[in-house]
Amino acid sequence: MEEPIIFEAKGYPIIKIYNDYFEIKAIDYWEFRVFKFYEMESVKVINPQKNWFNQLFNTFSPIAGKYTTEEPLILRVTKKNQGIWDYKIPNKYDEDFNKIIRLINSEI
């Protein structure tokens, strides 16, 4: 069996990358979910604060800026059959996490 590439950091889901698939274990879940590369459409980081409603609210509310910086980001995994899995990730920059996401996207 091949040795996986493993990403594990506080506040992030655990990600294991193999030759033909990758696995993700959410912070609040006890088992890994398997995603085969050929079944995948995309893996991307989404900022829920960037939707039109929140931007409109931020424009017209003087106190909105206080509460928007602490919201977690979402790692969205989408299959070709439109199955979607969301994983919460910290709202901070992590180069190792970004490398793992780029590696996954290069295999899709």
MDTraj code that builds the backbone (N, CA, C; nanometers):
import mdtraj as md
import numpy as np

residues = "MET GLU GLU PRO ILE ILE PHE GLU ALA LYS GLY TYR PRO ILE ILE LYS ILE TYR ASN ASP TYR PHE GLU ILE LYS ALA ILE ASP TYR TRP GLU PHE ARG VAL PHE LYS PHE TYR GLU MET GLU SER VAL LYS VAL ILE ASN PRO GLN LYS ASN TRP PHE ASN GLN LEU PHE ASN THR PHE SER PRO ILE ALA GLY LYS TYR THR THR GLU GLU PRO LEU ILE LEU ARG VAL THR LYS LYS ASN GLN GLY ILE TRP ASP TYR LYS ILE PRO ASN LYS TYR ASP GLU ASP PHE ASN LYS ILE ILE ARG LEU ILE ASN SER GLU ILE".split()
xyz = np.array([
    [0.0841, -0.1188, 0.0000],
    [0.0000, 0.0000, 0.0000],
    [0.0882, 0.1247, 0.0000],
    [0.0484, 0.2229, -0.0752],
    [0.1247, 0.3473, -0.0852],
    [0.1156, 0.4295, 0.0433],
    [0.2157, 0.5087, 0.0675],
    [0.2157, 0.5988, 0.1828],
    [0.1404, 0.7264, 0.1456],
    [0.0427, 0.7667, 0.2248],
    [-0.0329, 0.8875, 0.1905],
    [0.0436, 1.0142, 0.2263],
    [0.0080, 1.1230, 0.1608],
    [0.0504, 1.2562, 0.2014],
    [-0.0553, 1.3023, 0.3001],
    [-0.0135, 1.3413, 0.4199],
    [-0.1088, 1.3737, 0.5256],
    [-0.0951, 1.5199, 0.5659],
    [-0.2091, 1.5882, 0.5722],
    [-0.2140, 1.7231, 0.6280],
    [-0.2946, 1.7166, 0.7563],
    [-0.2323, 1.7644, 0.8640],
    [-0.2996, 1.7663, 0.9933],
    [-0.2543, 1.8913, 1.0678],
    [-0.3492, 1.9809, 1.0969],
    [-0.3195, 2.1041, 1.1703],
    [-0.4410, 2.1381, 1.2558],
    [-0.4156, 2.2067, 1.3652],
    [-0.5227, 2.2413, 1.4587],
    [-0.6287, 2.3277, 1.3900],
    [-0.7538, 2.2878, 1.4047],
    [-0.8653, 2.3628, 1.3487],
    [-0.9018, 2.3236, 1.2064],
    [-0.8197, 2.2413, 1.1411],
    [-0.8445, 2.1994, 1.0031],
    [-0.8866, 2.0529, 1.0003],
    [-0.9622, 2.0124, 0.8985],
    [-0.9902, 1.8696, 0.8833],
    [-0.8608, 1.7965, 0.8459],
    [-0.8521, 1.6704, 0.8818],
    [-0.7365, 1.5889, 0.8440],
    [-0.7568, 1.5435, 0.7002],
    [-0.6533, 1.5597, 0.6175],
    [-0.6613, 1.5222, 0.4760],
    [-0.5487, 1.4246, 0.4458],
    [-0.5837, 1.3118, 0.3836],
    [-0.4859, 1.2128, 0.3388],
    [-0.5014, 1.1980, 0.1881],
    [-0.3892, 1.2086, 0.1158],
    [-0.3921, 1.1979, -0.0298],
    [-0.3176, 1.0719, -0.0720],
    [-0.3847, 0.9884, -0.1508],
    [-0.3279, 0.8666, -0.2078],
    [-0.3170, 0.8853, -0.3590],
    [-0.2762, 0.7807, -0.4308],
    [-0.2601, 0.7915, -0.5767],
    [-0.3919, 0.8160, -0.6488],
    [-0.4977, 0.7447, -0.6108],
    [-0.6236, 0.7497, -0.6842],
    [-0.7371, 0.8207, -0.6101],
    [-0.7154, 0.8542, -0.4857],
    [-0.8230, 0.9136, -0.4066],
    [-0.7643, 0.9941, -0.2918],
    [-0.8524, 1.0682, -0.2236],
    [-0.8130, 1.1364, -0.1016],
    [-0.9235, 1.1181, 0.0020],
    [-0.8859, 1.1354, 0.1280],
    [-0.9796, 1.1186, 0.2381],
    [-0.9789, 1.2453, 0.3230],
    [-1.0961, 1.2806, 0.3750],
    [-1.1073, 1.3957, 0.4639],
    [-1.1845, 1.3532, 0.5886],
    [-1.1310, 1.3908, 0.7038],
    [-1.1987, 1.3667, 0.8309],
    [-1.2272, 1.5018, 0.8944],
    [-1.3537, 1.5325, 0.9098],
    [-1.3940, 1.6598, 0.9704],
    [-1.3526, 1.6630, 1.1170],
    [-1.3417, 1.7821, 1.1700],
    [-1.3009, 1.8015, 1.3091],
    [-1.4000, 1.7353, 1.4048],
    [-1.5273, 1.7445, 1.3737],
    [-1.6313, 1.6941, 1.4637],
    [-1.6911, 1.5609, 1.4185],
    [-1.6144, 1.4812, 1.3428],
    [-1.6640, 1.3532, 1.2939],
    [-1.5574, 1.2471, 1.3169],
    [-1.5939, 1.1223, 1.3333],
    [-1.5008, 1.0197, 1.3785],
    [-1.4404, 0.9363, 1.2655],
    [-1.4885, 0.9485, 1.1426],
    [-1.4312, 0.8675, 1.0357],
    [-1.4016, 0.9509, 0.9122],
    [-1.3176, 0.8940, 0.8258],
    [-1.2784, 0.9612, 0.7027],
    [-1.3820, 0.9353, 0.5935],
    [-1.4019, 1.0357, 0.5090],
    [-1.4850, 1.0201, 0.3893],
    [-1.3901, 1.0110, 0.2706],
    [-1.4125, 0.9132, 0.1831],
    [-1.3247, 0.8871, 0.0689],
    [-1.3811, 0.9549, -0.0554],
    [-1.2921, 1.0247, -0.1287],
    [-1.3279, 1.0901, -0.2550],
    [-1.2308, 1.0429, -0.3621],
    [-1.2818, 0.9771, -0.4659],
    [-1.1971, 0.9321, -0.5774],
    [-1.1785, 1.0485, -0.6740],
    [-1.0554, 1.0656, -0.7214],
    [-1.0247, 1.1805, -0.8061],
    [-1.1120, 1.1859, -0.9317],
    [-1.1385, 1.0721, -0.9942],
    [-1.2149, 1.0727, -1.1191],
    [-1.3618, 1.1109, -1.0975],
    [-1.4107, 1.1070, -0.9736],
    [-1.5484, 1.1445, -0.9436],
    [-1.5641, 1.2922, -0.9080],
    [-1.4535, 1.3638, -0.8945],
    [-1.4563, 1.4991, -0.8405],
    [-1.4746, 1.6061, -0.9484],
    [-1.5448, 1.7105, -0.9096],
    [-1.5582, 1.8294, -0.9947],
    [-1.4666, 1.9404, -0.9448],
    [-1.4679, 1.9672, -0.8123],
    [-1.3830, 2.0742, -0.7595],
    [-1.3639, 2.0603, -0.6097],
    [-1.2557, 2.1210, -0.5631],
    [-1.2270, 2.1368, -0.4203],
    [-1.1800, 2.2806, -0.4058],
    [-1.2556, 2.3603, -0.3285],
    [-1.2189, 2.5009, -0.3164],
    [-1.2567, 2.5560, -0.1797],
    [-1.1894, 2.6637, -0.1445],
    [-1.2156, 2.7338, -0.0195],
    [-1.3143, 2.8463, -0.0485],
    [-1.4197, 2.8529, 0.0315],
    [-1.5252, 2.9523, 0.0117],
    [-1.5345, 3.0398, 0.1362],
    [-1.5476, 3.1682, 0.1134],
    [-1.5707, 3.2618, 0.2228],
    [-1.7197, 3.2940, 0.2249],
    [-1.7933, 3.2450, 0.3259],
    [-1.9376, 3.2703, 0.3286],
    [-1.9727, 3.4180, 0.3431],
    [-1.8776, 3.5004, 0.3851],
    [-1.9027, 3.6438, 0.3991],
    [-1.9005, 3.7171, 0.2654],
    [-1.8625, 3.6494, 0.1586],
    [-1.8522, 3.7136, 0.0276],
    [-1.9785, 3.6989, -0.0571],
    [-2.0876, 3.6501, 0.0003],
    [-2.2105, 3.6421, -0.0792],
    [-2.2766, 3.7796, -0.0870],
    [-2.3701, 3.7959, -0.1747],
    [-2.4287, 3.9281, -0.2010],
    [-2.5024, 3.9824, -0.0788],
    [-2.5696, 3.8963, -0.0033],
    [-2.6457, 3.9443, 0.1122],
    [-2.5535, 4.0029, 0.2186],
    [-2.4463, 3.9313, 0.2509],
    [-2.3538, 3.9811, 0.3527],
    [-2.2828, 4.1084, 0.3073],
    [-2.2501, 4.1176, 0.1801],
    [-2.1846, 4.2389, 0.1311],
    [-2.2800, 4.3582, 0.1390],
    [-2.4066, 4.3366, 0.1071],
    [-2.5064, 4.4425, 0.1182],
    [-2.5242, 4.4839, 0.2645],
    [-2.5307, 4.3861, 0.3537],
    [-2.5442, 4.4139, 0.4968],
    [-2.4230, 4.4916, 0.5477],
    [-2.3032, 4.4519, 0.5074],
    [-2.1818, 4.5208, 0.5505],
    [-2.1772, 4.6650, 0.5005],
    [-2.2340, 4.6892, 0.3857],
    [-2.2344, 4.8234, 0.3284],
    [-2.3232, 4.9181, 0.4092],
    [-2.4371, 4.8692, 0.4538],
    [-2.5347, 4.9559, 0.5194],
    [-2.5375, 4.9466, 0.6728],
    [-2.4568, 4.8607, 0.7307],
    [-2.4567, 4.8468, 0.8759],
    [-2.3226, 4.8906, 0.9338],
    [-2.3228, 4.9878, 1.0227],
    [-2.1966, 5.0359, 1.0794],
    [-2.1295, 4.9368, 1.1744],
    [-2.2039, 4.8439, 1.2317],
    [-2.1436, 4.7486, 1.3258],
    [-2.1126, 4.6131, 1.2629],
    [-2.1442, 4.5948, 1.1371],
    [-2.1261, 4.4641, 1.0731],
    [-1.9801, 4.4214, 1.0684],
    [-1.8882, 4.5131, 1.0538],
    [-1.7469, 4.4800, 1.0451],
    [-1.6918, 4.4120, 1.1686],
    [-1.7528, 4.4355, 1.2821],
    [-1.7080, 4.3727, 1.4064],
    [-1.7254, 4.2218, 1.4046],
    [-1.8275, 4.1740, 1.3387],
    [-1.8649, 4.0340, 1.3485],
    [-1.8241, 3.9490, 1.2288],
    [-1.7734, 4.0074, 1.1253],
    [-1.7446, 3.9308, 1.0046],
    [-1.6053, 3.8710, 1.0023],
    [-1.5120, 3.9187, 1.0809],
    [-1.3748, 3.8711, 1.0716],
    [-1.3522, 3.7353, 1.1364],
    [-1.4351, 3.6946, 1.2290],
    [-1.4137, 3.5699, 1.3011],
    [-1.4857, 3.4495, 1.2398],
    [-1.5627, 3.4704, 1.1378],
    [-1.6365, 3.3610, 1.0757],
    [-1.5407, 3.2622, 1.0098],
    [-1.5635, 3.1300, 1.0279],
    [-1.4770, 3.0326, 0.9617],
    [-1.5029, 3.0279, 0.8114],
    [-1.4026, 2.9846, 0.7387],
    [-1.4165, 2.9610, 0.5955],
    [-1.4697, 2.8197, 0.5765],
    [-1.5018, 2.7850, 0.4521],
    [-1.5551, 2.6536, 0.4209],
    [-1.4706, 2.5902, 0.3111],
    [-1.4298, 2.4661, 0.3352],
    [-1.3683, 2.3859, 0.2299],
    [-1.4817, 2.3088, 0.1644],
    [-1.5113, 2.3403, 0.0394],
    [-1.6232, 2.2772, -0.0312],
    [-1.5695, 2.1744, -0.1304],
    [-1.6148, 2.0500, -0.1137],
    [-1.5781, 1.9389, -0.2013],
    [-1.7016, 1.9052, -0.2833],
    [-1.6894, 1.9138, -0.4168],
    [-1.8035, 1.8902, -0.5049],
    [-1.7719, 1.7763, -0.6009],
    [-1.8628, 1.6781, -0.6052],
    [-1.8482, 1.5669, -0.6996],
    [-1.9175, 1.6010, -0.8309],
    [-1.8853, 1.5255, -0.9352],
    [-1.9477, 1.5470, -1.0658],
    [-2.0978, 1.5212, -1.0621],
    [-2.1436, 1.4356, -0.9703],
    [-2.2877, 1.4097, -0.9584],
    [-2.3579, 1.5150, -0.8732],
    [-2.2868, 1.6280, -0.8461],
    [-2.3367, 1.7427, -0.7700],
    [-2.3492, 1.7170, -0.6211],
    [-2.2895, 1.6090, -0.5713],
    [-2.2822, 1.5897, -0.4268],
    [-2.1864, 1.6927, -0.3685],
    [-2.2256, 1.7567, -0.2583],
    [-2.1446, 1.8638, -0.1986],
    [-2.1204, 1.8323, -0.0518],
    [-1.9935, 1.8440, -0.0090],
    [-1.9561, 1.8289, 0.1309],
    [-1.8826, 1.9544, 0.1728],
    [-1.9223, 2.0109, 0.2856],
    [-1.8598, 2.1318, 0.3394],
    [-1.7885, 2.0991, 0.4704],
    [-1.6673, 2.1524, 0.4833],
    [-1.5870, 2.1356, 0.6040],
    [-1.5442, 2.2732, 0.6515],
    [-1.5652, 2.3018, 0.7792],
    [-1.5228, 2.4307, 0.8341],
    [-1.3717, 2.4313, 0.8515],
    [-1.3117, 2.5458, 0.8150],
    [-1.1679, 2.5656, 0.8330],
    [-1.1468, 2.7038, 0.8946],
    [-1.0356, 2.7242, 0.9637],
    [-1.0110, 2.8551, 1.0250],
    [-0.9970, 2.9657, 0.9205],
    [-1.0309, 3.0856, 0.9621],
    [-1.0212, 3.2023, 0.8749],
    [-0.8814, 3.2626, 0.8898],
    [-0.7803, 3.1822, 0.8528],
    [-0.6418, 3.2283, 0.8575],
    [-0.5645, 3.1600, 0.7455],
    [-0.4506, 3.2160, 0.7110],
    [-0.3701, 3.1643, 0.6012],
    [-0.2786, 3.0531, 0.6511],
    [-0.2770, 2.9402, 0.5799],
    [-0.1865, 2.8300, 0.6101],
    [-0.1315, 2.7782, 0.4778],
    [-0.0025, 2.7987, 0.4543],
    [0.0590, 2.7617, 0.3264],
    [0.0537, 2.6107, 0.3033],
    [0.0725, 2.5299, 0.4067],
    [0.0674, 2.3844, 0.3902],
    [-0.0720, 2.3390, 0.3477],
    [-0.1742, 2.3992, 0.4052],
    [-0.3115, 2.3660, 0.3654],
    [-0.3347, 2.4041, 0.2189],
    [-0.2880, 2.5218, 0.1798],
    [-0.3046, 2.5652, 0.0406],
    [-0.2312, 2.4725, -0.0561],
    [-0.1148, 2.4219, -0.0172],
    [-0.0411, 2.3268, -0.1020],
    [-0.1195, 2.1977, -0.1206],
    [-0.1816, 2.1499, -0.0134],
    [-0.2615, 2.0275, -0.0216],
    [-0.3804, 2.0474, -0.1150],
    [-0.4478, 2.1607, -0.1046],
    [-0.5629, 2.1875, -0.1920],
    [-0.5180, 2.1975, -0.3378],
    [-0.4043, 2.2636, -0.3625],
    [-0.3511, 2.2702, -0.4996],
    [-0.3151, 2.1314, -0.5533],
    [-0.2582, 2.0469, -0.4672],
    [-0.2237, 1.9101, -0.5088],
    [-0.3492, 1.8321, -0.5447],
    [-0.4524, 1.8428, -0.4647],
    [-0.5790, 1.7733, -0.4939],
    [-0.6353, 1.8231, -0.6266],
    [-0.6380, 1.9559, -0.6450],
    [-0.6945, 2.0110, -0.7694],
    [-0.6120, 1.9733, -0.8918],
    [-0.4832, 1.9522, -0.8771],
    [-0.4007, 1.9112, -0.9909],
    [-0.4295, 1.7676, -1.0331],
    [-0.4815, 1.6871, -0.9397],
    [-0.5157, 1.5476, -0.9694],
    [-0.6568, 1.5314, -1.0256],
    [-0.7410, 1.6286, -1.0047],
    [-0.8808, 1.6199, -1.0509],
    [-0.8856, 1.6338, -1.2021],
])
top = md.Topology()
chain = top.add_chain()
for i, resn in enumerate(residues, 1):
    res = top.add_residue(resn, chain, resSeq=i)
    for name in ("N", "CA", "C"):
        top.add_atom(name, md.element.get_by_symbol(name[0]), res)
traj = md.Trajectory(xyz[None], top)
